Amino acid sequence: MGRPSLSTNQSITETVSISAYVIVHATIKDPEKVKEYAAIAGPTVAAAGGEFVSAGQVADVLAGQHGYDKAIVIKFPDKETAQAWYKSDEYQAAVPIREQAMDAVFILAEDPSG
């Protein structure tokens, strides 16, 4: 038994999921507010299918200028899921606390390798 073959007129349609990462660069303004923010925001990440990949101090700036001391990376199954999480009512409820807790930049990056 061999592998099935396709004629030149046939094609395979495959859905490829491209993972997405929310990358946060932050400088803490109020550590107590960070705890309050994390208690609300953290569960929203898990509920949306996200997972924390890394959260720590910026070890070094290899090129350019960077004014933040924390870096957080959150992985989502795809860009749409990440955007839906960020825009969700549950996460948006934490944003005013985040703004008191830290100065932050959130970016979204896709990873076609999964």
All heavy atoms as an XYZ file, in Angstrom:
850
protein
N       0.833     -1.180      0.000
C       0.000      0.000      0.000
C       0.876      1.241      0.000
O       1.733      1.394      0.847
C      -0.896      0.051      1.229
C      -1.904     -1.041      1.311
S      -3.214     -0.474      2.397
C      -4.381     -1.726      2.033
N       0.630      2.102     -0.921
C       1.407      3.325     -1.025
C       0.618      4.511     -0.534
O      -0.516      4.403     -0.109
N       1.240      5.654     -0.622
C       0.593      6.889     -0.233
C      -0.362      7.317     -1.327
O      -0.058      7.159     -2.498
C       1.635      7.978     -0.023
C       2.609      7.648      1.078
C       3.678      8.677      1.112
N       3.316      9.653      2.137
C       4.005     10.737      2.380
N       5.064     11.029      1.679
N       3.642     11.554      3.329
N      -1.505      7.876     -0.955
C      -2.400      8.393     -1.991
C      -1.711      9.546     -2.722
O      -0.937     10.291     -2.130
C      -3.627      8.889     -1.220
C      -3.269      8.879      0.213
C      -2.020      8.068      0.379
N      -1.951      9.663     -3.977
C      -1.331     10.740     -4.736
C      -2.408     11.672     -5.277
O      -3.560     11.307     -5.398
C      -0.508     10.169     -5.895
O      -1.347      9.453     -6.773
N      -2.002     12.865     -5.586
C      -2.903     13.862     -6.140
C      -2.528     14.115     -7.581
O      -1.365     14.199     -7.921
C      -2.794     15.186     -5.368
C      -3.180     15.157     -3.890
C      -2.871     16.507     -3.263
C      -4.634     14.813     -3.709
N      -3.532     14.233     -8.394
C      -3.243     14.614     -9.774
C      -2.896     16.099     -9.787
O      -3.078     16.796     -8.810
C      -4.457     14.336    -10.667
O      -5.466     15.289    -10.418
N      -2.414     16.592    -10.886
C      -2.022     18.003    -10.973
C      -3.226     18.938    -10.857
O      -3.054     20.114    -10.587
C      -1.298     18.289    -12.304
O      -2.126     17.869    -13.374
C       0.038     17.584    -12.337
N      -4.420     18.416    -11.011
C      -5.621     19.251    -10.911
C      -6.218     19.244     -9.510
O      -7.188     19.936     -9.267
C      -6.676     18.797    -11.920
C      -6.246     19.052    -13.336
O      -5.465     19.967    -13.603
N      -6.731     18.240    -14.257
N      -5.681     18.444     -8.593
C      -6.205     18.371     -7.242
C      -5.351     19.228     -6.319
O      -4.184     19.490     -6.587
C      -6.177     16.920     -6.734
C      -7.145     16.005     -7.457
C      -7.002     14.591     -6.948
O      -5.892     14.070     -6.872
N      -8.109     13.991     -6.593
N      -5.964     19.657     -5.229
C      -5.208     20.402     -4.222
C      -5.720     20.027     -2.847
O      -6.805     19.485     -2.701
C      -5.342     21.910     -4.447
O      -6.675     22.311     -4.206
N      -4.913     20.303     -1.873
C      -5.293     20.083     -0.486
C      -5.468     21.452      0.152
O      -4.598     22.308      0.053
C      -4.205     19.296      0.269
C      -4.061     17.903     -0.320
C      -4.525     19.238      1.758
C      -2.921     17.104      0.310
N      -6.605     21.644      0.810
C      -6.823     22.878      1.546
C      -6.503     22.590      2.997
O      -7.071     21.700      3.593
C      -8.286     23.346      1.416
O      -8.586     23.512      0.038
C      -8.500     24.645      2.150
N      -5.580     23.338      3.545
C      -5.133     23.128      4.909
C      -5.235     24.439      5.670
O      -4.822     25.477      5.187
C      -3.685     22.652      4.890
C      -3.142     22.299      6.234
C      -1.707     21.806      6.137
O      -1.387     21.080      5.181
O      -0.928     22.160      7.018
N      -5.802     24.362      6.860
C      -5.873     25.531      7.706
C      -4.631     25.563      8.577
O      -4.339     24.620      9.293
C      -7.125     25.478      8.602
O      -8.275     25.388      7.776
C      -7.218     26.707      9.471
N      -3.894     26.631      8.466
C      -2.676     26.773      9.244
C      -2.930     27.834     10.308
O      -3.309     28.955      9.999
C      -1.487     27.195      8.347
C      -0.241     27.406      9.187
C      -1.248     26.163      7.270
N      -2.737     27.464     11.544
C      -2.888     28.402     12.640
C      -1.540     29.056     12.904
O      -0.531     28.372     13.063
C      -3.377     27.669     13.888
O      -3.516     28.576     14.946
N      -1.527     30.353     12.925
C      -0.302     31.102     13.175
C      -0.381     31.662     14.589
O      -1.249     32.479     14.886
C      -0.118     32.239     12.147
C       0.010     31.659     10.750
C       1.080     33.102     12.503
C       0.097     32.691      9.644
N       0.490     31.192     15.459
C       0.505     31.678     16.837
C       0.767     33.176     16.858
O       1.403     33.725     15.965
C       1.599     30.972     17.640
O       1.330     29.603     17.747
N       0.270     33.801     17.905
C       0.482     35.239     18.080
C       0.987     35.493     19.491
O       0.655     34.763     20.430
C      -0.815     35.998     17.831
N       1.796     36.524     19.612
C       2.370     36.887     20.900
C       2.045     38.340     21.210
O       2.239     39.216     20.376
C       3.889     36.713     20.872
C       4.300     35.275     20.720
C       4.381     34.694     19.459
C       4.564     34.493     21.834
C       4.732     33.365     19.317
C       4.922     33.160     21.695
C       5.000     32.600     20.432
O       5.350     31.280     20.289
N       1.537     38.563     22.417
C       1.404     39.918     22.933
C       2.687     40.161     23.724
O       3.022     39.405     24.640
C       0.162     40.075     23.825
C       0.156     41.442     24.501
C      -1.117     39.881     23.002
N       3.407     41.187     23.323
C       4.678     41.529     23.967
C       4.475     42.865     24.674
O       4.063     43.851     24.055
C       5.813     41.611     22.933
C       5.914     40.265     22.197
C       7.127     42.003     23.600
C       6.731     40.304     20.937
N       4.723     42.857     25.955
C       4.499     44.037     26.785
C       5.847     44.536     27.296
O       6.634     43.755     27.825
C       3.590     43.709     27.986
C       3.314     44.965     28.810
C       2.296     43.047     27.536
N       6.090     45.805     27.123
C       7.258     46.468     27.706
C       6.686     47.429     28.733
O       5.805     48.237     28.403
C       8.049     47.221     26.645
C       8.661     46.309     25.631
N       9.855     46.585     25.020
C       8.265     45.121     25.117
C      10.162     45.608     24.181
N       9.200     44.720     24.218
N       7.174     47.341     29.966
C       6.554     48.117     31.036
C       7.578     48.658     32.016
O       8.639     48.073     32.219
C       5.546     47.243     31.790
N       7.209     49.774     32.634
C       7.929     50.322     33.764
C       6.921     50.474     34.892
O       5.864     51.101     34.710
C       8.561     51.687     33.424
O       9.535     51.472     32.386
C       9.245     52.303     34.633
N       7.221     49.880     36.024
C       6.315     49.863     37.161
C       6.287     51.231     37.838
O       7.336     51.805     38.142
C       6.731     48.777     38.180
C       6.830     47.403     37.499
C       5.773     48.755     39.371
C       5.602     46.955     36.757
N       5.062     51.724     38.099
C       4.882     52.973     38.831
C       4.424     52.708     40.271
O       4.787     53.442     41.178
C       3.840     53.858     38.144
C       4.212     54.300     36.748
C       3.277     55.368     36.193
C       1.867     54.883     35.952
N       1.044     55.841     35.175
N       3.612     51.649     40.451
C       3.034     51.358     41.760
C       2.941     49.842     41.934
O       2.028     49.211     41.390
C       1.652     52.011     41.852
C       0.987     51.843     43.205
O       1.309     50.884     43.944
O       0.103     52.660     43.523
N       3.867     49.241     42.686
C       3.878     47.780     42.844
C       2.590     47.203     43.427
O       2.176     46.101     43.061
C       5.059     47.528     43.780
C       5.949     48.707     43.586
C       5.031     49.865     43.323
N       1.943     47.931     44.329
C       0.675     47.432     44.902
C      -0.424     47.391     43.840
O      -1.226     46.460     43.807
C       0.249     48.276     46.100
C       1.147     48.090     47.311
C       1.258     46.628     47.754
O       0.214     45.947     47.865
O       2.392     46.162     47.984
N      -0.443     48.386     42.959
C      -1.422     48.395     41.867
C      -1.129     47.286     40.862
O      -2.037     46.735     40.255
C      -1.451     49.754     41.163
C      -2.118     50.848     41.948
C      -3.611     50.627     42.014
C      -4.300     51.757     42.750
N      -5.750     51.535     42.871
N       0.160     46.946     40.686
C       0.524     45.841     39.795
C      -0.104     44.555     40.307
O      -0.651     43.770     39.531
C       2.056     45.696     39.659
C       2.420     44.394     38.945
C       2.637     46.881     38.922
N      -0.046     44.319     41.610
C      -0.662     43.118     42.191
C      -2.163     43.097     41.929
O      -2.731     42.057     41.586
C      -0.383     43.050     43.692
C       1.066     42.789     44.027
C       1.278     42.807     45.526
C       2.759     42.724     45.873
N       2.982     42.842     47.318
N      -2.807     44.238     42.108
C      -4.249     44.349     41.864
C      -4.564     44.083     40.388
O      -5.485     43.329     40.056
C      -4.714     45.748     42.275
C      -6.200     45.973     42.193
C      -6.612     47.379     42.628
O      -5.793     48.114     43.239
O      -7.765     47.752     42.330
N      -3.780     44.679     39.507
C      -3.949     44.481     38.064
C      -3.748     43.019     37.682
O      -4.554     42.433     36.965
C      -2.962     45.377     37.308
C      -2.808     45.041     35.846
C      -3.819     45.315     34.934
C      -1.626     44.464     35.376
C      -3.664     45.009     33.588
C      -1.468     44.162     34.036
C      -2.489     44.433     33.151
O      -2.334     44.120     31.817
N      -2.677     42.406     38.182
C      -2.371     41.017     37.842
C      -3.478     40.070     38.294
O      -3.787     39.088     37.606
C      -1.039     40.609     38.456
N      -4.082     40.360     39.446
C      -5.149     39.508     39.956
C      -6.376     39.522     39.044
O      -7.102     38.532     38.949
C      -5.535     39.944     41.369
N      -6.575     40.629     38.347
C      -7.714     40.729     37.412
C      -7.304     40.273     36.016
O      -7.986     39.470     35.383
C      -8.236     42.187     37.350
C      -8.758     42.623     38.713
C      -9.326     42.321     36.284
C      -9.025     44.111     38.816
N      -6.171     40.772     35.532
C      -5.766     40.514     34.147
C      -5.299     39.091     33.911
O      -5.586     38.496     32.872
C      -4.673     41.499     33.734
N      -4.558     38.519     34.859
C      -4.010     37.176     34.681
C      -5.059     36.129     34.321
O      -4.894     35.405     33.325
N      -6.138     36.019     35.083
C      -7.167     35.033     34.750
C      -7.827     35.265     33.386
O      -8.277     34.314     32.755
C      -8.182     35.177     35.889
C      -7.385     35.716     37.041
C      -6.364     36.625     36.404
N      -7.856     36.513     32.920
C      -8.466     36.767     31.607
C      -7.610     36.188     30.488
O      -8.131     35.767     29.458
C      -8.703     38.276     31.347
O      -7.460     38.958     31.184
C      -9.524     38.911     32.446
N      -6.289     36.162     30.695
C      -5.379     35.571     29.704
C      -5.675     34.085     29.567
O      -5.877     33.568     28.466
C      -3.896     35.802     30.084
C      -2.965     34.987     29.205
C      -3.552     37.283     29.990
N      -5.716     33.381     30.690
C      -5.985     31.942     30.667
C      -7.365     31.639     30.089
O      -7.514     30.718     29.281
C      -5.857     31.368     32.079
N      -8.360     32.423     30.476
C      -9.720     32.198     29.985
C      -9.820     32.376     28.474
O     -10.654     31.744     27.819
C     -10.696     33.144     30.691
N      -8.945     33.215     27.914
C      -8.954     33.470     26.465
C      -8.067     32.490     25.702
O      -7.923     32.608     24.487
C      -8.508     34.901     26.191
N      -7.438     31.552     26.406
C      -6.576     30.587     25.721
C      -5.132     31.016     25.603
O      -4.356     30.423     24.862
N      -4.759     32.043     26.346
C      -3.378     32.514     26.315
C      -2.552     31.888     27.407
O      -3.084     31.325     28.367
N      -1.245     31.982     27.250
C      -0.334     31.486     28.281
C       0.872     32.409     28.373
O       1.389     32.901     27.369
C       0.107     30.058     28.000
C       0.895     29.894     26.715
C       1.316     28.460     26.459
O       2.233     27.985     27.157
O       0.728     27.835     25.558
N       1.304     32.637     29.606
C       2.488     33.466     29.822
C       3.724     32.658     29.460
O       3.922     31.562     29.957
C       2.554     33.949     31.270
C       1.540     35.007     31.586
C       0.292     34.667     32.069
C       1.839     36.343     31.373
C      -0.665     35.643     32.347
C       0.895     37.335     31.640
C      -0.360     36.975     32.132
N       4.535     33.213     28.573
C       5.777     32.567     28.147
C       6.938     33.076     28.992
O       7.805     32.311     29.395
C       6.043     32.842     26.647
C       7.386     32.286     26.214
C       4.913     32.278     25.801
N       6.936     34.372     29.251
C       8.026     34.980     29.991
C       7.533     36.263     30.641
O       6.716     36.973     30.070
C       9.190     35.293     29.038
O      10.224     35.971     29.716
N       8.048     36.530     31.831
C       7.760     37.794     32.508
C       8.939     38.088     33.421
O       9.183     37.348     34.371
C       6.466     37.702     33.307
N       9.684     39.114     33.090
C      10.844     39.403     33.919
C      11.466     40.739     33.616
O      10.946     41.536     32.834
N      12.594     40.956     34.253
C      13.360     42.180     34.065
C      14.005     42.189     32.679
O      14.433     41.148     32.192
C      14.466     42.265     35.113
C      13.993     42.496     36.529
C      13.412     43.870     36.727
O      12.269     43.989     37.123
N      14.159     44.909     36.448
N      14.103     43.362     32.093
C      14.882     43.519     30.871
C      16.344     43.354     31.273
O      16.848     44.090     32.126
C      14.634     44.892     30.213
C      15.593     45.123     29.060
C      13.184     45.006     29.749
N      17.006     42.370     30.687
C      18.388     42.070     31.058
C      19.382     43.005     30.396
O      20.395     43.377     30.994
C      18.721     40.618     30.698
N      19.094     43.388     29.151
C      20.031     44.215     28.406
C      19.311     44.774     27.191
O      18.410     44.139     26.657
C      21.228     43.368     27.950
C      22.411     44.209     27.479
O      22.367     45.449     27.595
O      23.380     43.612     26.992
N      19.692     45.938     26.759
C      19.221     46.508     25.500
C      20.384     46.361     24.523
O      21.427     46.974     24.701
C      18.809     47.985     25.662
C      18.390     48.572     24.328
C      17.684     48.105     26.690
N      20.195     45.514     23.537
C      21.292     45.193     22.622
C      21.504     46.249     21.549
O      22.613     46.386     21.033
C      21.041     43.827     21.989
C      20.930     42.672     22.999
C      20.593     41.380     22.278
C      22.200     42.534     23.810
N      20.449     46.962     21.188
C      20.566     48.019     20.179
C      19.442     49.017     20.401
O      18.344     48.652     20.824
C      20.495     47.440     18.770
N      19.700     50.257     20.100
C      18.674     51.282     20.199
C      18.435     51.740     21.629
O      19.200     51.413     22.533
N      17.351     52.479     21.804
C      16.996     53.000     23.115
C      15.702     52.352     23.565
O      14.776     52.169     22.781
C      16.841     54.514     23.057
C      18.145     55.210     22.748
C      18.011     56.715     22.829
O      17.026     57.246     23.300
N      19.037     57.409     22.358
N      15.652     52.020     24.836
C      14.504     51.319     25.394
C      14.332     51.806     26.819
O      15.229     51.637     27.639
C      14.783     49.812     25.351
C      13.635     48.979     25.783
N      13.419     48.642     27.087
C      12.653     48.391     25.075
C      12.340     47.882     27.182
N      11.855     47.722     25.974
N      13.208     52.377     27.122
C      13.017     52.976     28.437
C      12.206     52.138     29.408
O      11.668     52.679     30.366
N      12.092     50.854     29.205
C      11.264     50.011     30.068
C      12.128     49.003     30.811
O      13.159     48.565     30.316
C      10.204     49.284     29.236
C       9.288     50.243     28.518
C       9.514     50.583     27.183
C       8.222     50.839     29.168
C       8.684     51.479     26.526
C       7.394     51.745     28.525
C       7.631     52.064     27.201
O       6.810     52.955     26.556
N      11.675     48.615     32.013
C      12.476     47.669     32.792
C      11.874     46.274     32.883
O      12.531     45.352     33.367
C      12.768     48.227     34.190
C      11.521     48.596     34.975
O      10.401     48.229     34.581
O      11.670     49.269     36.018
N      10.651     46.083     32.425
C      10.005     44.772     32.436
C       9.621     44.376     31.013
O       9.289     45.229     30.184
C       8.712     44.787     33.264
C       8.886     45.120     34.718
C       9.246     43.907     35.500
C       9.217     44.239     36.986
N       9.896     43.279     37.782
N       9.654     43.059     30.770
C       9.204     42.518     29.484
C       8.345     41.291     29.776
O       8.738     40.417     30.554
C      10.380     42.147     28.602
N       7.162     41.255     29.184
C       6.231     40.151     29.368
C       5.844     39.644     27.987
O       5.571     40.441     27.077
C       4.967     40.600     30.139
C       5.352     41.120     31.535
C       3.960     39.469     30.264
C       5.258     42.580     31.684
N       5.817     38.327     27.820
C       5.431     37.719     26.553
C       4.283     36.753     26.831
O       4.401     35.871     27.695
C       6.600     36.967     25.890
C       6.161     36.321     24.581
C       7.780     37.909     25.658
N       3.180     36.930     26.100
C       1.998     36.079     26.252
C       1.692     35.459     24.893
O       1.556     36.173     23.896
C       0.773     36.893     26.719
C       1.117     37.732     27.955
C      -0.404     35.964     26.988
C       0.065     38.786     28.280
N       1.571     34.137     24.851
C       1.281     33.421     23.609
C      -0.209     33.119     23.510
O      -0.831     32.677     24.471
C       2.072     32.111     23.557
C       1.861     31.333     22.272
C       2.699     30.065     22.263
C       2.510     29.306     20.954
N       3.334     28.075     20.938
N      -0.752     33.367     22.310
C      -2.144     33.038     21.995
C      -2.165     32.135     20.757
O      -1.224     32.155     19.960
C      -2.947     34.316     21.717
C      -3.247     35.119     22.949
C      -2.402     36.129     23.356
C      -4.376     34.854     23.708
C      -2.667     36.868     24.502
C      -4.662     35.587     24.851
C      -3.804     36.600     25.250
N      -3.241     31.381     20.587
C      -3.314     30.481     19.432
C      -3.220     31.199     18.084
O      -2.691     30.659     17.124
C      -4.672     29.799     19.574
C      -5.025     29.935     21.017
C      -4.381     31.211     21.481
N      -3.730     32.439     18.034
C      -3.700     33.202     16.785
C      -3.949     34.676     17.085
O      -4.285     35.050     18.208
C      -4.726     32.659     15.777
C      -6.124     32.572     16.367
O      -6.600     33.555     16.978
O      -6.753     31.508     16.226
N      -3.768     35.510     16.073
C      -3.910     36.956     16.207
C      -5.321     37.348     16.642
O      -5.496     38.211     17.501
C      -3.557     37.626     14.869
C      -3.733     39.130     14.862
C      -3.319     39.739     13.538
C      -4.372     39.481     12.496
N      -4.149     40.202     11.238
N      -6.309     36.695     16.069
C      -7.703     37.042     16.384
C      -8.016     36.785     17.860
O      -8.714     37.574     18.502
C      -8.658     36.268     15.476
C      -8.608     36.683     14.017
C      -7.381     36.172     13.247
O      -6.720     35.201     13.707
O      -7.067     36.745     12.193
N      -7.492     35.683     18.388
C      -7.713     35.368     19.803
C      -7.041     36.407     20.689
O      -7.620     36.855     21.688
C      -7.194     33.956     20.131
O      -7.853     33.014     19.286
C      -7.446     33.593     21.582
N      -5.828     36.806     20.337
C      -5.113     37.828     21.111
C      -5.866     39.152     21.089
O      -6.024     39.807     22.128
C      -3.702     38.006     20.567
N      -6.333     39.541     19.920
C      -7.075     40.799     19.813
C      -8.390     40.733     20.586
O      -8.776     41.695     21.246
C      -7.333     41.130     18.340
C      -6.075     41.530     17.607
C      -6.274     41.651     16.106
O      -7.014     40.877     15.501
N      -5.582     42.600     15.505
N      -9.069     39.596     20.520
C     -10.330     39.435     21.242
C     -10.089     39.515     22.752
O     -10.881     40.128     23.487
C     -10.995     38.109     20.873
N      -8.984     38.911     23.213
C      -8.647     39.019     24.638
C      -8.445     40.479     25.023
O      -9.024     40.951     26.003
C      -7.365     38.224     24.958
C      -6.764     38.655     26.255
C      -7.231     38.368     27.516
C      -5.635     39.507     26.441
N      -6.444     38.981     28.460
C      -5.452     39.687     27.830
C      -4.744     40.128     25.566
C      -4.422     40.472     28.351
C      -3.714     40.902     26.089
C      -3.573     41.062     27.468
N      -7.607     41.201     24.269
C      -7.292     42.579     24.632
C      -8.536     43.461     24.643
O      -8.701     44.309     25.511
C      -6.237     43.172     23.690
C      -5.754     44.511     24.194
C      -4.739     44.583     25.139
C      -6.340     45.689     23.756
C      -4.320     45.802     25.645
C      -5.925     46.921     24.257
C      -4.924     46.968     25.192
O      -4.520     48.186     25.706
N      -9.429     43.232     23.704
C     -10.637     44.055     23.583
C     -11.782     43.589     24.471
O     -12.800     44.274     24.564
C     -11.102     44.064     22.122
C     -10.115     44.742     21.192
C     -10.556     44.618     19.748
C      -9.529     45.227     18.811
N      -9.887     45.030     17.395
N     -11.631     42.443     25.132
C     -12.720     41.879     25.937
C     -13.091     42.804     27.094
O     -12.245     43.528     27.638
C     -12.332     40.502     26.489
O     -11.345     40.630     27.504
N     -14.358     42.761     27.475
C     -14.821     43.548     28.614
C     -14.067     43.161     29.882
O     -13.746     44.023     30.705
C     -16.324     43.342     28.836
C     -17.166     43.960     27.730
O     -16.675     44.838     26.989
O     -18.344     43.561     27.616
N     -13.771     41.861     30.023
C     -13.085     41.383     31.216
C     -11.688     42.004     31.338
O     -11.309     42.474     32.410
C     -12.980     39.845     31.202
C     -14.304     39.139     31.314
C     -15.100     39.094     29.990
O     -14.542     39.403     28.920
O     -16.294     38.742     30.051
N     -10.929     42.002     30.239
C      -9.602     42.597     30.302
C      -9.685     44.120     30.387
O      -8.949     44.750     31.156
C      -8.704     42.188     29.122
C      -7.380     42.893     29.246
C      -6.480     42.503     30.234
C      -7.067     43.999     28.472
C      -5.296     43.203     30.430
C      -5.885     44.692     28.661
C      -5.003     44.290     29.635
O      -3.842     44.986     29.848
N     -10.549     44.721     29.622
C     -10.654     46.181     29.623
C     -11.010     46.724     31.003
O     -10.651     47.854     31.332
C     -11.652     46.647     28.566
C     -11.125     46.503     27.144
C      -9.886     47.357     26.910
O      -9.863     48.552     27.175
N      -8.838     46.720     26.408
N     -11.669     45.913     31.832
C     -11.971     46.336     33.200
C     -10.694     46.551     34.008
O     -10.681     47.334     34.957
C     -12.862     45.298     33.887
N      -9.612     45.890     33.615
C      -8.332     46.019     34.331
C      -7.480     47.176     33.829
O      -6.524     47.568     34.507
C      -7.543     44.718     34.201
N      -7.807     47.733     32.680
C      -6.960     48.763     32.066
C      -6.793     50.005     32.945
O      -5.665     50.498     33.091
C      -7.450     49.108     30.642
C      -6.746     50.341     30.094
C      -7.227     47.916     29.722
N      -7.839     50.541     33.574
C      -7.607     51.715     34.430
C      -6.623     51.430     35.571
O      -5.819     52.291     35.926
C      -9.007     52.046     34.972
C      -9.944     51.489     33.941
C      -9.273     50.234     33.442
N      -6.662     50.229     36.110
C      -5.714     49.853     37.164
C      -4.317     49.726     36.569
O      -3.330     50.164     37.174
C      -6.150     48.544     37.852
C      -7.533     48.742     38.488
C      -5.125     48.102     38.891
C      -8.219     47.467     38.879
N      -4.222     49.126     35.375
C      -2.920     49.008     34.696
C      -2.296     50.380     34.497
O      -1.093     50.562     34.702
C      -3.085     48.316     33.339
C      -1.765     48.121     32.606
C      -1.959     47.697     31.180
N      -2.305     48.851     30.364
C      -3.009     48.788     29.240
N      -3.469     47.649     28.775
N      -3.265     49.882     28.553
N      -3.088     51.345     34.094
C      -2.563     52.682     33.829
C      -2.029     53.340     35.095
O      -1.104     54.139     35.035
C      -3.628     53.531     33.144
C      -3.890     53.048     31.725
C      -5.061     53.730     31.039
O      -5.881     54.401     31.721
O      -5.177     53.568     29.811
N      -2.600     52.994     36.253
C      -2.079     53.482     37.530
C      -0.835     52.697     37.947
O       0.046     53.226     38.615
C      -3.137     53.348     38.621
C      -4.350     54.208     38.407
C      -5.458     53.890     39.407
O      -5.233     53.253     40.430
N      -6.665     54.333     39.106
N      -0.778     51.428     37.549
C       0.288     50.527     37.988
C       1.581     50.678     37.200
O       2.668     50.510     37.757
C      -0.191     49.080     37.887
N       1.457     50.963     35.900
C       2.648     50.941     35.046
C       2.474     51.790     33.803
O       1.351     52.049     33.371
C       2.948     49.500     34.623
C       1.883     48.904     33.708
S       2.116     47.151     33.314
C       1.564     46.376     34.824
N       3.597     52.191     33.243
C       3.632     52.729     31.886
C       3.946     51.525     31.014
O       4.907     50.794     31.296
C       4.728     53.781     31.732
C       4.409     55.061     32.469
O       3.221     55.431     32.525
O       5.341     55.679     33.010
N       3.159     51.311     29.967
C       3.358     50.090     29.181
C       3.047     50.302     27.716
O       2.227     51.147     27.348
C       2.488     48.962     29.735
N       3.725     49.504     26.900
C       3.462     49.409     25.471
C       3.107     47.958     25.199
O       3.815     47.045     25.646
C       4.710     49.813     24.646
C       4.494     49.547     23.164
C       5.067     51.260     24.897
N       1.994     47.730     24.497
C       1.569     46.384     24.119
C       1.688     46.271     22.606
O       1.162     47.131     21.884
C       0.101     46.157     24.488
C      -0.145     45.879     25.939
C       0.214     46.779     26.923
C      -0.768     44.704     26.320
C      -0.026     46.526     28.260
C      -1.016     44.427     27.653
C      -0.642     45.342     28.628
N       2.385     45.249     22.133
C       2.440     45.007     20.693
C       2.011     43.573     20.427
O       2.071     42.714     21.306
C       3.837     45.287     20.096
C       4.890     44.368     20.694
C       4.225     46.742     20.259
C       6.234     44.455     19.979
N       1.567     43.332     19.215
C       1.117     42.008     18.800
C       2.009     41.540     17.645
O       2.186     42.269     16.661
C      -0.344     42.081     18.345
C      -1.004     40.796     17.870
C      -0.988     39.722     18.938
C      -2.442     41.090     17.449
N       2.576     40.354     17.783
C       3.432     39.796     16.748
C       2.930     38.402     16.400
O       2.479     37.662     17.272
C       4.877     39.719     17.241
N       3.026     38.052     15.130
C       2.637     36.722     14.682
C       3.878     35.871     14.451
O       4.935     36.384     14.080
C       1.832     36.803     13.385
C       0.447     37.372     13.587
C      -0.358     37.340     12.308
O       0.015     38.055     11.351
O      -1.344     36.584     12.258
N       3.725     34.573     14.672
C       4.822     33.626     14.479
C       4.357     32.517     13.533
O       3.703     31.576     13.968
C       5.250     33.027     15.812
C       6.380     32.032     15.676
O       6.932     31.893     14.561
O       6.727     31.404     16.687
N       4.673     32.625     12.253
C       4.198     31.619     11.306
C       4.760     30.215     11.563
O       4.208     29.244     11.095
C       4.647     32.136      9.936
C       5.674     33.169     10.228
C       5.437     33.670     11.614
N       5.816     30.114     12.367
C       6.363     28.788     12.658
C       5.602     28.116     13.784
O       5.878     26.978     14.117
C       7.854     28.883     13.003
O       8.020     29.582     14.219
N       4.621     28.819     14.361
C       3.770     28.204     15.358
C       4.170     28.497     16.733
O       3.733     28.051     17.695
